[in-house]
Amino acid sequence: MARQTFRVDCSGSRRGSVLDTGQAKDSDQRLAILQSLGLLDYERERALDLIAESARAAVLSDCGFVTFVGADEVWFKAASGVAAKSLPRSQAFCDRVVKTKARVVLEDVGRDPEFSHIDYVGAYAGAPVLVQDHVVGTVCATSLAPRLFTASQLHQLDLLARIVGERLETRREKLFLSQLFDGTSDAVLIVDERQIIMHWNAAAEALFGYPAREALGRALRMIIPPRLRAGHDRGFARLCNGGRPTLAGAVEVPALRRDGSEFPASLSLSMWRDNERTMVGAIVRDISDREALHQARVASEAKTRFLANMSHEIRTPLNGILGLGDVLSRTALAPEQAELLRAMTGAARTLEVLLSDVLDLARSEEGALRIAQEPFDLLGLAREVGELHRPTAEAKGLTYTVQAPPGGRWVVGDAVRLRQVLGNLLSNAVKFTHEGLVNLQVAAVEEGWRFLVCDTGIGFDAAAKSRIFDRFAQADDSITRSYGGSGLGLAISADLVRAMGGALSAVSAPGAGSSFAFALTLPDAPPVLEAPAPQVCRERAVRVLLAEDHPVNRKVIELILGEVGAELTSVCDGRQAVEAFGAGDFDLVLMDMQMPVMDGLSATREIRARQRRLGQRPCPIIMLTANVLPEHLRASFEAGADRHLGKPIEAARLLSALDEVLAVRG
């Protein structure tokens, strides 16, 4: 057996009072993070159990763990292969990971002076879990006998640790939002699935007249007028039985004060799962007079902006999860690992779709849906979208057909929005059809082009038809329970078709299937010849400057470009990007939009100004950002960017964008 290795620089770990002071400060901040996230105990979490199982499988070890390191103890938040709760920090390998802030590998524990007395572990490998650049714990694996660890095994351990760190960052953001709600001027209350009040902020005290000590633990019915309570109970049950996060945009409802007086209120709802419980939050504002009504409209617009901003905040860690998952999927995985990775990626993509739906809803409410007028191959697009859903349909045993005239037909319109509508309709048709057929038809008609999606699925009655295009609505409550869904797809599709100049109609009967149709006027356009797919990025070492402040997103891009041999220089803010660009010679710049010190837009403007002063040829700049609203794209191009690539970013999209801009530059 080879001598044990640490594979970290442990030398000089005690260099006097300056370093000791720095370590003490880091320890205080690290413990504060753990305390705020509620991690200093051994209560298990299913998601972390899966990580521990994956660590054990990835390293082919006897045990796998997710640990968090407190002041004096190490807490085993998840364990696979052995039952464990906690361990004195002085006896734990994880302590060395915290001190070194790096991966620790002991291939023969018995040879290590610090741990030679431990006879129940032969080998150890642990990767640090980072939150705000502080090591709060580890993802680690142990074996009973001394052994070697391969580079691939250790790499997978690192990726799992990064996934845990991203999960904790998301949790921290949720806690931050909770604190924001406590300080808002609107009444904010949270109830559980029994309608018991769990949170009641100061604004709720002022609005309803109940102090928090009286409101907490009581039923929500106390603020609902008696005549409306039965209907409220039915609606609340429908909301909870959906089982998915749901936003119900601002609505006007009567509310009841402690003194018995009623007042009109603006109500916004949200729903989520918390520790296996369904929680419903409500934001309530008094709109008793015209000024209050005006303020409610202003608040609704602010809510829309808030949704867009929170979409950015959520997409940032989501980009890390999907990006690291993409990298991990191209490594050698055991079948169990691959299954877990597919489940994780599928959940992340579901969240991405929901985010896009909410953003489209926000744009629609503001009247800000923008429809592009660009040439595209209509028939090619229809066949392409149709084929995307064929595997799912055929896996269910359905007859699946796409009927469109042969060849291509170039028209002017919004290919992205048309693809979104057809995709929504086909996805619904396949989901709600258990036997029979699903069919997409595209045909030229007098008014332009007619699109029809029909199926032999469960169908719906006339009463349900009046609701299917409403936001957050399903044909009936049992559909939400059986099939899930946010209730946004058809509403957004109808809005998009309307914005493109058409009208989405539906014909159906219970048990007899459904047909959804619309017609669009799409002017003819000359064919656009596609250039052969370039491979510039793969044929030579491209010099790339990356400006990205988020460490996980930066790592994702470094891993992707490392696979194709690019020469990458990474910086953490816009000011560093400007300085690095001036000092180097780069073929391309990848620029994050939101960064500290100087944002990506300002940095791009400074780089372009410098190139103009020096008479230099413009270097391609691709803006990488979780800001995906039209105004963000416009700001990117006005600043001088060549492309705008929305997060989450995956290898295929990033490399394709690099190839395209480099090919144009020649």
N, C-alpha and C positions, 0 to 999 in steps of 0.2 A: 504494500500500500504506500502510495506517495505521501510525502509529508503534507500536513494540513496547510492550507493557504487561507489568508484573510481576504485577499484581493481588494483591500482598501489600504489607504495610507494611514496607519494608526500611529506613526511616529510623531513625536513632539506634541502629543495630545494635551500635555500640561506645560504651558509655557509662561507661567507667572500670572500675576493678578489680572492683567488685561484680558487674557483669554478666559480666565476663570469668571470674570465679570460678564464677558460676552456669553459664556455658557449658561450662567445663572439667568441672564435676561432671556435667552432663548428658551430655557426651561420654564420660566414664568409664562411666557407667551404660549408655549406648547400646551402647558397644563390648562391655561385659560381657554384655549380652543377646545380641548377635550371636555372640559367642564361645561362649556356652552352648548356642545353637541350632545351632552348626556351619554358619553361613552365610557365613563369610569365605573363600570359594573360588568357583570357577566351575563346580562340578559341577551339571549340569542336573537339574531336577525336572519331570516331565511336567505335573503340575498347574499349575505356574507358567508353563510354556510356553503352556498354554491361556489363562492370564491375559494374557500378552504378546500372543498372537494376538488376543484380544478387545479389548485396548487399541488395537491397530493398526486393527482393523475399526471400533471405536466412533468413533474420531477421524478415520477415513478418511485415515490418514497413511502415510508410506512405511515406518516402522519402529515397533515397539512393544517395550517392555522392562519387566522387573522387576529392579530393582537394589538392592543393599545397600551401604551406605557405611561403609567401614572407616576406620582412622585416617589412612591415606595414599592408599588406593586405593578405587575404586568397582568392585564386582564385579557383572557382568551375570549374574544367576542364570537369566534367561530372555531370549531375544531372538527377535523375529519380523521378517523382512525384511532382516536383515544378520547376519553372524557377528561376535560380540563376546565378549570374556572379561573384560577389566578395563581400567581407565583411571586415570591419576593423578587424585586427588581435585581437585587445583587446576585441572584442565582439564575438569571435569565440571559440567554444569548442576545435577546432583542435589545438589551441595554447597550450593547456595543454598536448596534445599528443606529441607535439614537445619538450616541456620542460621536460617531464618525460621519453620520448623515449620508451613508453609502451602503451598498449591498455588502453583506458579510457572508463569507463561505468558510466553513470548517469541515474539511473532508475527513479529518480524524480528530474528534473532540479530545480524545485521551492525550494527545500530544500538545494541547494548548495549556499553558501554565495556569490560566485563570479558571479553566473549566475541567481540568484533568480529574477532579474528584467526582465528576458526574459519570456514572456507569450505566445509565439507562438510555443514553443517546450516543450513537456512534458518529453521526454526521449531521450537519446543519447548514441550511442556506436560507437567508432572509433578505428581502428587499424592502426598502423604506417606503412607507405611506406618507406622502407629503400633503399638507394643507397650508396654504399661504407660505410655502417654503420652510415649514417647520415639520420635523419628523414626529408624527403623532403615534405611529405604530409600525407594524410590519405585516407583510404576507410572507409566510415562511413554511419550510418543510423540514422534517427530520427523518432520519433512518436509524434503525437500531444498531447497524454495523457501519464501520467506516466505509466510505465509497467516494467515487469521483462524480462530479456534476458536469454535464456538457454545457457548452456555450448556449446551445439552443434552449436547454432546460432553464438556465438562469435568465435568458432573455424573456421567456414566457412568464417567469416569476415576476420580472420587472413590469411587464405589461399588466399583469393582474393587480400589482400594487398600485399602478397608475389608475386603473379602473376604480379601485376602492377610494383613492384620493379624489377622483372626480365625483364620486357619489357623495362624499362628505362635503365637498364644495357646494354641491346642489342643496344638501341639507342646510348648510350654513346660510345660503341665500334665502331659503324658506323661513328660517328663524328671523332673518333681517326684515323680511316682509311683515312678519307678525308684529315686530316692534314698530314698524311704520304704521300699521293699522291702529295700534294703541294710541298713536299721536295724532291721528287724523281728526279733522273737524266734523266728519260724518259719523253717524252712529254705525258701529260695526259690532255685530253679534254673531256668534258661532254656536250651532246646536248639533247634537249627535242624531243618530237615526231614530231615537225615541222622542225627538224634539225637545230634549232637555237642554237648557241654556248652559253652555260651557265657557263662553267669553262674552263680556259686556263692557264696552269701553266707556270712557268718561262722557263722550258725546251722546251715547245711548242713555246714560243717566239723565243728562239734561233734556233730551228729546222726549223720553217716555215718563220721566218722573220717578223711576225706580232706582235706588242706589244699587250698586253692584252686589252688595252683601244680601240684598233681598232678591235680586233677579237670578243670580247664579243658582243652578239646581232646580229652578222652576220651569214649568212647561211654556213653550213659545206662545201658546194660546192666549196668554194674558195680554198680549198686545194686538190681538186679532179681534175685530168686532164679532160678537156672538153669531150674527146671521151668516158670517162667512167661514166659520170654523170647520164645518163639515166639508165644504168644498176645498178648503185649504188642506185638510188632512188627506183627501184623495190626491190632490196635486203633489203634496210632499211625498206620499208613498210612491207615486210614479217617478218622481225625481230620484229617489233613493234606489229604486229597483233597477234603474238604468245601469248602475254599477260602473259608470265611467265619468270622468270629469266633465261637467256641463256648465256652460255659461248661459244665463238667461238675461239678455240685455235689459237695460233699464225699462221698467214698467211702472205705471201709476197704480197704486193700491190704497185703500183706506187703512189707517192704522189707529190704534186705541191707546190713549194715555192713561196714566194711573188715576187721574181724576174723572175718567169716564168719557172725556171728550174725544171726538174723532178728528183726524186731519188727513188730507191727501199726502201721500208719500211717494217718492221715487225709490224703487227697489231694484237692486242688482244682486243676483245670486251666483254662487259658485259652489262646486261640490268636489270633494276629494276623498281619498282613502288615507286614514291615519291609524297605523297599528291595527289593521284589519277592521277598523270601524269606518262607517260612512259619516263624514262631517259635511255640514252645509253652512256656508258663510253668507251673511247678508250685509249689504251696505245700504243704509236707509237715510233719506234726506227729506225734510219737510218742504213741500212745494205748495203751501197754502195760498200764496198770492202770485201774481204775475212775475214779480221779481224773482221769487223762489223758483218758478218754473223756468225762467231764463237761466238762472244759475244751474239748474239741473241739466239743461242742455249743454252749458259750458262744461259741467262735470262729466257729461257723457263723452264730449270730445276729448277731455283730459283722460278719461278712462281708455279711449281708443289709443291715444298716444302712449298711455301707460302699458297697454297690451303690446304695442309695437316695441316699446323699450324692453319690456320683460321678455318678449320673444328673443330679442338680442341677447339678454342675459342668460336665457335658457339654452339658446343655440350654441353659446360658447362652450359650456361643458358637454353639450350633446355632440358638438364637433369632435371633442376629444374622445368620447365613447365610440362614435362611429368610425373615426379615423383609426384609433388603436385597434378596434375590432376588425377593420379592413386589413390592417397590417398583420394582426394575429391570425386571420383566416388564411393567409398565404404561408403560414409556417406548418410544420408537421404536427398535427393534432390527433389525439386519440379520439375514437368515435364519441365518447361521452363528452369530451371537451368541445368537439365540433357541434354537438347538439346544444350544449349550454351556450356556446357563442352564437348560434343561430337564434336561440330564444332571446338572448340579450339584444342582438342586432334588430330582430323583429320588433321588440318592444320599443327600441329607440326610434325605428322608422315610423312606428305608429304615432309616437310623440311628435315626430317631424311633420307628419301629415296633419295632425291636429293643430299644430302651430300654424301651418300654412292656411288651414281652414279659418282659424280665428283671425289671422291677418286679412284674408280676403273679406271676411265679415266686416272687419273694421273699415276697410276701404269702401265697401259697399254702403255702410251706414253713413260715411262721410261724403258719398257721391264721388269718390276718388278713384274708381276703377278706371284704369287706362287701357284702351284697346289699341294694339299695334296695327299698323298697316304696312305689312312687309310681304314680299313674294314667298310662296311655299308650295310644295307639291301636295295638293289636297288629297288625291287618291292614295299617294304613297303614305301620307300621314294616317289616313283612315285604316289602311291595311296594317300599318305598323302598330297602331294602338290596339286594333283588333287582335293581333297575334299575341300581344302581351298577356291577354287574359285567357288565351286558349289552354295553357297547361292546367290552370285551376279548374276550368270548366270540364276538361276531359278527365281530370282526376276524380271528378264527381260523377262521371259517366254520362255527361250531357252531350247532346249533339250541338256543335258550335260552328256557326257559319259566318263568314264575312262576305257580303255581296257588294262589290264595287266595280265600276267599269274597268276594263283592263288598261294597262299603261299608266301614264302620269297625266296630271292636269294642274298646271301652275296657275294660281290665283293670288289675289292680294287680300290679306286679312291677318288675324292674330292666331298663328299656329299653336302657340303655347296655351292660350285659353281654350281653343277648340279641342286640343288634346285633353285638357283637364276635364271638360264637359263630357266628352265621349268616354273617357276613363271612368268618371264617376258613374255614368249610366250603365256601362258594361259591368263594373264592379258590383253594383247593386243587383243587376240581373242575374249574375252568377251566384251571388250570395243568397238570394231569395228563391232560387230554382233548385229543386231536389231531383227532378226527373224531366225528361223532355228536351227542349232546345232553348238556345240563346242565339239571337241573330242580330247582326249589325248590317244595315242597308244604307248605302250612299247612292243617290241618284240625282241626275240633272233634271230640274223642273223649270217651269216658266219663270218663277220668281228668283231662280238661282240654283241652290243645291239643297236637297232635302235629306235629313239624317233621321234614321229610325232605329231604335233599339227595342226589340220585343223578346219576350220570354214566355215560358209556360209555368211560371212560378206561382207563389201563393196568392198574388193579386191583392186587391183591396176594394172596399165598397165606396159608394158615393160620399158617405160622411167622411171617410178617411181621405178621400181625394181633396177635400176642401182644406186639409191640413198639411199635405205632404210637402208643399213648397214653403211652409212656415219654418222659421229658424228654430232649432232645437226641438223639432217635432218628428215623430214617427207615425206611421199609419195607425197603429194602436200600441197600447202599452206592452202587450206580449211580445211585440217585435223587438223592442229594446231589451227585454229580458232574455229572449232567445238568440238574438243576432248581435246585440250591442250596437254601437254607432253613436256619434255625437248629435245626429239630427241636423247636420249642417250641409251635407253633400248636395241634396237636391235643391235646397234654398240657394246655395252659392251657384249651382249650375244654372238655375233659373235667372239669377242676377246677371251671370256672365252672358247667357244667350241674349237677354234683353239689351245688355250693353253692346253686343255685336249686331243689334238690329233685328233680332228675331224674337220668338216667343216659344217657350217650352210647354208642350201640352202632354197630357197623360190620358190613356184609356185603359180601364181595367175592370175586373170583376173578381170577387173572391173565388179562389181555386182555379181561375181560368187564365192566369197570367196577366202581364202588363205590357203596354207599348208606350214608349216615350218618343216624341217626335218634335223636330223644329226645322225651320228653313232659314237659310242665310243668303243674302245677296253678296257674292264674292266676285269682284271683277277679275277678268282674265289677266294674266301676267306672262311675259316671255319667260321661257325656262332659264334657270340659273345653273350654269355648268359647275359641277363640283370639282375642285382640284384634288389630285391624288392626296391621300392622307400623308402629311409630312411626318418625318421621324427625326427631326432636327435634334431633339433632346436626347435621343438614344445613340446618335452617330458620333458625337464628340462631347467632351466635358464642357458643359455650359456653365458659365460663371453666374451664379444667382445670389442676389442680396435679398435676405428675408428680414422684414421688420414685423415682429409679433411679440406682444407683451405677455401673452398667456403661455406658461411653460409647457403645458401638455399639447396645446395646438402647435407650438413651435416644434415640439418633438415629433408630432405626427408628420409634419411637412419634411423635417429632416430625414425621417425614416423613408418616406416616399421617394424623395429626390436622391437619397443615398442608394436606393436600389437601381437607379439608372445612371449612376456615376457622375452626377452633377457636382460641381465645386460650389459649396454653399457657405456663405457668410451670414451669420445670424446676429441681429441686434434686437433690443427690447423696447425701443421707442422711436418716435419720428425724428428727434434731434440726432440720435445716434445714426439713423439711416441716412440723413443728409450728410453727416460727417464721413461715414463709411463710403458713400457714393462718391464724394469728392476725392477721397484718398485711393479709391480702387478703380478697376476696369471691369464692368459687369455687362453681361449680355441681356440681363432681365432683372426686374425688381418685383418682389412679392410684398405688398404693403397692406398691413392690417389698418382698418379705418379708425378704430377707437383705441388709442394708446395714451399712456401718461406722458408728461413733459411736452410732447408735440404730437398731435394726432396725424393720421395717415394722409388726410386731405392737405393739411398745411405742409407736410413733408413733400408730398407730390408736387405742390405748387413751387416750393423752393428748388426742387431738383429740376423742374422744367425751366424755371427762371435762370438757373445756373447754366443749363445747356444752351439757352438762347444767347446769354451773354458771351459764352465761349464759342458760339457757332458750331456746337456739337450736334451730331445726329441724334435724334430722340431715342432713348433707350426704352423698350417696352416696359410698362408698369401695369401689373394686374392687382386690382384692389381685392383683398380677401376680407370678407366681413360677414357678420351675422345680421347686419342692417340690410334688409331686402325690399324695403318699400320703394316705389318709383322715385321719390325725392332723393333717396340715398344713391340710386343708380345715376340720377342726373347730377348730383353733387360730385360723384366720382369722375364722371367724364368731363365736367366743367373744370375740375382741378387738374386734369391732364392725364388721367388713367386711360389705358387702352382697352382694358377689359374689367368687368366686375364679376367676381366669382363668389356666390353666396355660400355660407356655411350651412350644414356640415360639408366638409371637403373630403373627397375620397380620391384615391390614386388615379382612377381612369379620367375623371373630370379635370383634375389638376394637370396631368400630363398632356391631355388633349388641348387644354388651353395654352400651355407652354408651347406645344408644337405649332399651334395656329399662329400665335403672335410672332414667334421666331421665324416661321416661314414667310410671313408678310414682310418682316424686316429684311429677310434674305441673308 
